[in-house]
Amino acid sequence: MPPVVRYLTAGESHGKALVAILDGFPAGLRVDVEAINAELRRRQGGYGRGARQKIETDEVEILAGTWHGVTIGSPIALLIRNRDYKLERLPDLPRPRPGHADLAGALKFEDGIRPVLERASARETAARVAVGALCKQLLAAFDITCFGFVLELGGIRAEPVTEDLARWPAIRSSSPVYTLNPAADRAIVELIDQTAQEGDTLGGIVEVRVYGLPYGLGAHTQWDRKLRGRIAQGILSIQAFWGVEFGLGFEAARRKGSQVHDPIHFDPDRVQERSLGFIRSTNNAGGLEGGMTNAQPLIVRAAKKPISTLRRPLESVNFDTLEPMRASYERSDVCAVPAASVIAENVVAFHVAEAFLEKFGSDTLQEIRRNLDGYYAALREQIRARLNSRAGGQTSASASHEDDDPE
Ligand SMILES: Cc1cc2nc3c(=O)[nH]c(=O)nc-3n(C[C@H](O)[C@H](O)[C@H](O)COP(=O)(O)O)c2cc1C
């Protein structure tokens, strides 16, 4: 069985265009092309990026899969042209750059460094952002919102100054480095400038949150159905992403269980919410328990290494003579962490949308709506029945019983 929804990308950094095919996407969504373009522009932005972004002004063309601007259930073909198309004129690189696919790729494919670096380049993520932007529009139709921001850059922490989500878009869009902490921005920008002068580069940590999730996206039943693993795979497939954590993440390993797991409470006045009235006083699990969403916000954090190509290059070897030589320098960013937050947000959106379509059907928006509403109606029914029997005095005999822990 093919997956419910999938996508592939094609395209080289300096080739004619980037292409994505998104297959299995439901019919009935009016596509907001301008919103996709806004995401592409965000990916190109952020303080610290190189000259390439001044050449490109990415715009998506939808070549297939819509009729009068509405998806029809057919594969959606997305095209982003490269203004900087010059692949046929570009020479090969004489020596591999540390931190890139150059060395292993050139040995493996026996065809020089250029073809490898052209495909390994993070320019490919423009296609992934276009796919994710479409998935975010689908999720938004069901009141699910994805939001990514920069949490740390070059070691400078930028914790969100507020948890008021309504204020987040404005704070992020006024930040040159896409943080939610204006006070940290100046120090970050200064660090980027100083690092650029040194001929060096910076990495950082990005965070993605997803709000409005229903219970049960993903499943505990099999390793490749667990949503945590699936999102982790998506995140770690982004160029230069070296780590991923959910909720408390690695910090959980340092604490005792009582300081990690999120207690469960019940508020009968909140049964109408997506949480069905089950309130968690903390969300250290980051919205996933047993590989499934638990109606808490999904919290994904990812570490991006510093840009590999340095203006003061590291040591390498000439690929022909095998003599020691400084690595080649290709025009490069000093820091692409802000862009990385946009990519991570959109990649997470794809994986959440995939799990959402698995759970609620993937043919039409109307069908998904019926299935989501029916699922929640049935769950509320169960809860009301329990509330009624509680009101009737039939409390569960096993309330104080300690179940065996199976493992
Ligand atoms: C948004 C973004 C922009 C990037 N820009 C550059 C760049 O200008 N120069 C560079 O050397 N690496 C850049 N990278 C990282 C490389 O693409 C990546 O390190 C390389 O392909 C090797 O892959 P790996 O780090 O996943 O092993 C960028 C990564 C991202 C996510």
Ligand as a Chemical Component Dictionary entry (heavy atoms), coordinates in Angstrom:
data_LIG
# 
_chem_comp.id                   LIG 
_chem_comp.type                 NON-POLYMER 
_chem_comp.pdbx_formal_charge   0 
_chem_comp.three_letter_code    LIG 
# 
loop_
_chem_comp_atom.comp_id 
_chem_comp_atom.atom_id 
_chem_comp_atom.alt_atom_id 
_chem_comp_atom.type_symbol 
_chem_comp_atom.charge 
_chem_comp_atom.model_Cartn_x 
_chem_comp_atom.model_Cartn_y 
_chem_comp_atom.model_Cartn_z 
_chem_comp_atom.pdbx_ordinal 
LIG C1  C1  C 0 18.407 27.102 4.837 1  
LIG C2  C2  C 0 19.766 26.480 4.683 2  
LIG C3  C3  C 0 20.728 27.173 3.976 3  
LIG C4  C4  C 0 21.996 26.644 3.853 4  
LIG N1  N1  N 0 22.938 27.376 3.188 5  
LIG C5  C5  C 0 24.190 26.890 3.117 6  
LIG C6  C6  C 0 25.231 27.667 2.528 7  
LIG O1  O1  O 0 25.025 28.796 2.053 8  
LIG N2  N2  N 0 26.482 27.156 2.511 9  
LIG C7  C7  C 0 26.770 25.925 3.045 10 
LIG O2  O2  O 0 27.904 25.524 3.033 11 
LIG N3  N3  N 0 25.805 25.154 3.601 12 
LIG C8  C8  C 0 24.528 25.613 3.653 13 
LIG N4  N4  N 0 23.568 24.838 4.228 14 
LIG C9  C9  C 0 23.889 23.514 4.747 15 
LIG C10 C10 C 0 24.209 22.494 3.680 16 
LIG O3  O3  O 0 23.199 22.412 2.707 17 
LIG C11 C11 C 0 24.405 21.105 4.308 18 
LIG O4  O4  O 0 25.223 21.227 5.428 19 
LIG C12 C12 C 0 25.055 20.175 3.344 20 
LIG O5  O5  O 0 24.196 19.934 2.265 21 
LIG C13 C13 C 0 25.464 18.827 3.968 22 
LIG O6  O6  O 0 24.384 18.170 4.508 23 
LIG P1  P1  P 0 24.324 17.739 6.057 24 
LIG O7  O7  O 0 24.813 18.913 6.818 25 
LIG O8  O8  O 0 22.881 17.462 6.267 26 
LIG O9  O9  O 0 25.193 16.540 6.223 27 
LIG C14 C14 C 0 22.277 25.366 4.382 28 
LIG C15 C15 C 0 21.292 24.656 5.062 29 
LIG C16 C16 C 0 20.040 25.210 5.225 30 
LIG C17 C17 C 0 18.983 24.447 5.975 31 
# 
loop_
_chem_comp_bond.comp_id 
_chem_comp_bond.atom_id_1 
_chem_comp_bond.atom_id_2 
_chem_comp_bond.value_order 
_chem_comp_bond.pdbx_ordinal 
LIG C1  C2  SING 1  
LIG C2  C3  SING 2  
LIG C2  C16 DOUB 3  
LIG C3  C4  DOUB 4  
LIG C4  N1  SING 5  
LIG C4  C14 SING 6  
LIG N1  C5  DOUB 7  
LIG C5  C6  SING 8  
LIG C5  C8  SING 9  
LIG C6  O1  DOUB 10 
LIG C6  N2  SING 11 
LIG N2  C7  SING 12 
LIG C7  O2  DOUB 13 
LIG C7  N3  SING 14 
LIG N3  C8  DOUB 15 
LIG C8  N4  SING 16 
LIG N4  C9  SING 17 
LIG N4  C14 SING 18 
LIG C9  C10 SING 19 
LIG C10 O3  SING 20 
LIG C10 C11 SING 21 
LIG C11 O4  SING 22 
LIG C11 C12 SING 23 
LIG C12 O5  SING 24 
LIG C12 C13 SING 25 
LIG C13 O6  SING 26 
LIG O6  P1  SING 27 
LIG P1  O7  DOUB 28 
LIG P1  O8  SING 29 
LIG P1  O9  SING 30 
LIG C14 C15 DOUB 31 
LIG C15 C16 SING 32 
LIG C16 C17 SING 33 
# 
